[in-house]
């Protein structure tokens, strides 16, 4: 146990979360890898990172009942996506099209891809539990590609889907419902989800042919500011994955040169949120009780409410940052069931199944 001070200055004893040994070992390996590749000057040792990436990618497993394939979105920028689909639906098209979840992985804007084991596993479980097609986007990474590159790539992924006549390349025997398109992502991916949804609502929704955002899932989204919030102070050195040093490093890597953490990309507040007046979709914000970023996440939900947006806050008191990536934990499955309920309550009225031309 460690001691921390609350908002009134009183000493509070905070015990670290009780986790299975397998989860603690995975977290230790993951954080050691992050610390090894992130340089103090705000750059990434890409040579060493390539080794870490290969090791993590080698852990990916093919889950029963889910298939995957990769699609190039823009080869010139190395933007691609891994598409996950229910195997049974591939073999026997359902009577109604499946909703689509466009997913953005975490990694502080600077690390990882859809291929690594943890995010590959999350997307397979999303596909299986939600009964949806999941499109996991490989966006460009900081610091080589700073703000707003990740947001641009997310919007371009939606534009790519919108341009394919209501189908997804490679799904030759499956009908999808892009009118029930959801965005999901954790940590930095949750930040990207918010900003991509806002850009799409304000600039593209009215002219899109097929893609309609029916809802978004910012899962423990990565927001911040110059202020040190009570949860950041209270959980420093106690909560796994996120600490102040790693958070500050990620913002330095992603934000424009010279910007502070109060930049609107990080600090989504009432004054600078700039939310679209129309078309901003319903939101389910996932918050963990052992996540140092939880104060920023609750403030984000409050901003949405004050702006008249539909928002649900799903709280998991034992959840650390990234908890839903660990299937050993009960809450990792509970959050998926809660997300499924959100999808079912916010789907558009599904049209009759329409197969790609090749299958008619």
N, C-alpha and C positions, 0 to 999 in steps of 0.2 A: 504493500500500500504506500501511497505517497500523499503528501499534504498539499493543498492548494487553497487559495483565498477566493471566497465568493464575492459578489458585487458589493457587499457591505464590508468587506475586509475580514470577515470571520474565517477561521481556518476550517476547511472541510477535508476530510479524509476520503480519497477516491481510490477504490480498488480497481485494478485492471479487469477487463472482461474475462470470465472463465471460458476457455476455449479448449476443444479437443487437441490432443498432442499433434495430430496430423495437420490441423489448421495452423497451429503455432509454428510448426516446421516450415510449412509453405510460406507463411508470412515472413519468417526470418529469411528464407531464401530470396523472396521477392524484394524485400527492402534492401537486403545486401546487394542485390543486382542493381537496383536503382541508384544506390549511393555510389556504387563502383563506376557507373557510366556518366553520372552527372558531374561535370567539372565546376569548380568554384567560380569560374569566369562566366558561367551561364551557357556554356556549350556542352555538347554531348560527345563522348568518345565513341564515335560510330563504329570504329574497328572493334572495340570491346563489346559494344552493343550488338554487333552482328553475331557474336558468339552467344550472347544471352538470348537473342531472338531465336536462333536455331535451337537452343536447348528448350526454350519454352514452347516453340512450335512443335517440337518432336513429341511433346506430351499430349497433343490433341488426339482425341479418340473419336471414332465413328459410332455415334449412339444409335442403338436400334430404333428404327422407326423414323429417322430423320436423314435426309440426303442433303448434300451440299455441292455446289459448283461455283467457280469464280467467273466473274464477268468484268471485262474492261469497260470503264466509264470514260476515261480519257487517258490513253496510253502515254501521251506526251507529257503528262504531269504525274504519271504513275498513280492515278486514281482508279481504283478498282473496288469491287464489292464481292463478298462471299455471300451467296444466296442459299438459305436453308429452307427446305420444304418438307412437309410430311410425306414419307415414302408411300404410304397407302393412298394418299391423294394423287400422287404421281401415277400410280398404277390404275386407280379407279377414281376418276374425277368426281368431286362431290356435287351435290345438287345445287349448291350455292357457292359463289366465289369466296375465296378466303381473304380475310383482311391482311394488310401488309404492314409490317413493322420495320422502319428504317432505323438502323442501330448505329450508334457512335461509341467506340470504345474509350476507356479512360487511359490515363498515362501522363497526366500533367501537360497535355498538348505536345509533348516531346518524345514520347516513347510508345512502343507496341504497335500492333496491327490486328486485323481480324483473324490472322492465322494462329496466334499464340493460344496455348491450351486454355487458360482461364476464360478468355473472351469467346473462344470457339465453343466452350462448354456452356456459357451463359446463353449464347444464341441458340444452341440446340435445345436447351430447356425452354427458352421463350417460344420457340417453334412448336415444341411438343405440348406444353401446357396451355398456351394461348390459342393453339389451333390456327396459327398464322404463318404466312411466308415472311421470313426475316431477311432483310438485306443489310449486311454489315459493311459499312463504308470504310475503305482505307484512305483517309484524308492525309494531306501533307503535314509534316511534323515541324515544330519549332525546335531550335531557334533558326534553322535554315529558312523556314517559312513562318514568319511571324503573323500576328493579327493583320488582316482578317482572313488569311489563307484558309484556315480550317472551316470558317463560316462559308466562304465562297465555294469550297468543295462540297459542303453539305447541301447548299442550294443547288449546285450543279447536278448532284446526285438525284435530287427530286426532278429537276428539269429533264434529266436522262430518262427517268421512269415515265414522265409525262409524255415524252416524244414517241413512245413505243406502242401506241394504239391500245392501251389498256392491258398490255401483256408485259412479262418480264423475260428477257432473253434467256434461253436455256430451259424454261419451263414449258415444254412443248405439249404437255398433256394436262395442264392445270389452269383453271380459271382463277383470276385474282381480282379483288375489289379495291382498286386504287382510290375509290371514293371513300373508303374506310382505311386511310393511311395514318399510321401512328408513328411518332418519333420517340425513340428511347435511347438512353445512354447514361452512364454513371460517371461521376467525378467530372473531369474535363469534358467527357462526352455529354454529361447533363448540361453543362454550360453551353456547349455547341447546340444541343437540342433547343434550348430556349431561344438563342439568337437566330438559328435557322428558321424556326417557326415564326419568329417575329418578322424576319425579312420576307419569308414566303407570303405571310398574311398581308403585308403592306405593299409588296411589289409584284407578286405573281399569282395570287389566288384567283383574282378576277379573270385572268386570261388563261389559266391552266385548262387543259382539255380533259384530263383524267384525274390528276392528283388533288384530293381534298384532304386537308389535315383534320382528322376527327378527334385527335387528342395527342398529348405529349406526356412522356414520363421522364422528367429530370430526376434521376436516381442519385441522391446525395450529391447534387450539382456543386461544381467547383466555383463558388463565388468568393469574393474577398474585398479587402479594402486596407487602407493604412491603419485603421483602428485594429487593436487586438481585442477580440470579443471575449466575454466571460468564458464561453465554452472552449475557445482556443487556449486561454490561459489555464483553465481548470484541468484540461486533458493533456497538456503538454508533457511529453515524456511518459505518458500512461497509455494513451490510445495507440493502437498499432497503425502503421501505414503513413498517416499524415502527422507531420509536425511543422512548426513554424519555419524551420530552415528549408525543408523540402517545398513547402508552399511558396515561400518567397522566391526560391530558385525557379519554380515553374512560371510564376508571373513575370519574372525578369526575362525568361526565355521567350515567352509568348507575346507580351505587350510591346508596342512600338518603343524604339530607343528613347529613353528619357521620360517615359510615362511612369506614373506612380500606380499603385494598386487601386487608386480611386478612379482609374479609367473606366468608362461605361461598360467595357467588356467584362470587367471583374466586379465592379461595384454597382450592382443593379438595385438602385434606390428609387424612391418616389420621384426625386427631382430629375434623374437622368435615365429612367427606364426606357422612355421613348417607345412605349407599347403601341402596336397598331390599333387604330380605333375600331376596325372591323376585322373579323376573320381570325382573330387569335383564338386558338382551339382550347378546349377544356384541358386542365392540367392535374396530374397526380404527382405530387412531390413526395419522394421517399426520404425520410429522415431517420438516422440512427442515433441512439442515445449515447454511444461512445464515439461519435464522429465529432472531432473538433470544429468542423465547419457547420454544425447544426444551427448555430445562431444566424449565420448568413442565410441558410436555407429557409428558416422560418420567416426572416425578414423579407425574403423574396416572395414567399406565399402571401405575406401581408400586403406587399406592393400590388400583387395581382388582385387581391380582394378590393383594395382601395380604388383600383382602376376598373372595377366592375367585371373582372374576368372570373370564370368558373374555376375554382381550385379546390382540390382535396389534399390534405396532408396526411400521409400514412406513416405512423410512428412505430418504430421497432426499438424498444428501450435497450436491448442488448446488442444492437447492431453497431459494429465498427465500420469504418470507411471501407467500402467494397465488400461488405459481408455477403451480399447476394451472389457473389461469385464462388461461394464455397458450399457445394451441395451437402456437405456433412452437417450443416446447420439447419435446424428446423425453420428458422426465419427466412432462409434462402428460398424455401418452397412456399412459405406463407406469402411472401411478397409477390411471387408469381401468381398465386391464386387471386390476390387482391388486384393485380394488374389485369388478369383475365376478366374479372368482374367489371373493371373500368372499361375495357374494350367492348364487352357485350352491351354495356349501358350507353356507349357513345358511338357505336357503329351506325353508319348510314343504313337505310333500308336496302338490303342487298338485292341487286337485280338478278334475274335468272342467269344461270351459268352460261358464259360465252367462251367457247374454246378458241384458241388460236386457229388461224386459217388452215394451217397444216394439218389440223386434227379434224376438220370438218369433212 
